[in-house]
Amino acid sequence: MDIFESFNPDNLKFPNCFVDIRLQKRINNIANVENGKLEEVSSNGQAGVGVRALVNGAWGFSSTNNTEDVQRCIDSAYRIAVATSRASKRDSFEIDPPILKGRSENKIKIGPDDVSLEEKIEYAYEIEKGAKINDLVKNTVSTCSDSINEQLYINSIGSEIYQKTTRVYLKSVVTSGTDSLQMGYEVMGGTRGYEVLKEKTPSDLGKEACEKSIRLLSAKKVSGGEKTVVLDPKILGVFVHEALGHACEADIVLQGDSILEGKIGEKIGADGVHIYDDPTLLEKNGTYFFDDEGIKAQKTCLLEDGVLRSYLHNLETASRFKTTPTGNGRAQSFSSRPLVRMSNVYMASGDHSFEELIDIKEGLYVKGGRGGQVETAKGLFTFGCEEVYEITNGEIGKLYRDVSLSGNTLEILKNIEGIGKDFDVGSPGSCGKGQYVPVDDGGPHIRTRALVGGE
């Protein structure tokens, strides 16, 4: 049974109840080479249905991968909502989503179906070849993957939205060394086809990761303390996503776990700081046309000239905050309920050249991040850094390794004293929040102050 063609929207009609359904088909392909050996080759297809029902402010949710059993799934979600509404002690809420219809598909030139599985395996081996250009390389992971996701969203008020999204993702992880080990990591991809390889070859991706790991082997340890730092778009993207973006998710605010609770309209950053969540950016990893609640994707201003303007919302949080949804209700798959999630988060460009940003007596130039920890309730963060260079009298100097960056989110934002003219959103990855969704982040170079961890 083709779940897209056979479904009858009238099956969602229940008295005094909002119901929506996501019918999804997805194909994932992956070729993974580790240390020269082909460890995984797979092509997996999934199809299933996720149904939500809302009765008196209480949700019921049911899902199934048995596409012959859709009506049972719908009835189950409704019964769960009714039972939950009788037992729930939470404050009730109502939703009033717009009725939308549409068909959308991201435009690609070379799709996953245009590239054979053998070619994808060869791409992974090409990454591997580029990653092994030095005898000090100890471990490598080289991945070529893609996905095609089709989804039909229908709700009981009349929305009917089909969207098809193709993504391509390539990764190289290289560990080099003898007594000590250092890692180089490079990725590329997004809502694109394999035409991405015309911009950078798989071999070059592996070579860049390898060269980074080799450079770090001869790097020194930095002395710790509060310092002036110039952040590149990659580490800025980590900060904007992790430290600010999660604190802007309205469900986290409702839970009392965000330092930004009650701060809408307050100036929390420096002049000229503009930060957005934007799923409409073309070809980025967090790009989509409609969210998983049938709301059209839109650019949301989080900070405007340093002033907090909005949280990110799904249907429920928008109702509880008495505002409109921002199109950030996202789910990992048909078997997951939509949560408030980011898409592509970035800081807008300013008017400083790179030379102007590094025109300081002393400081550090930070390139790339390695994840870390964030306490959204306290506004505290700690991130690992990939490469950190000394700045002395406006000149880039020696390289440091094993450096961390930490601080208070609001202080970092207020201390921004320079924003670059450049702009780059190019860190495709996945964000975990009980479930994973594709995201991206970035911005320009900036200058601020932060606590640097080293020796």
PyMOL commands that set and color helices and strands:
alter all, ss='L'
color gray80, all
select helices_A, chain A and resi 3-6+9-12+70-87+112-114+117-131+194-198+202-217+233-248+250-254+315-320+354-357+409-414
alter helices_A, ss='H'
color red, helices_A
select strands_A, chain A and resi 18-34+37-55+58-64+101-105+137-155+160-177+181-190+220-221+225-231+275-277+300-304+307-308+329-330+339-340+344-347+362-375+380-392+395-401+404-408+418-419+424-425+429-432+436-443+446-453
alter strands_A, ss='S'
color yellow, strands_A
deselect
rebuild
show_as cartoon
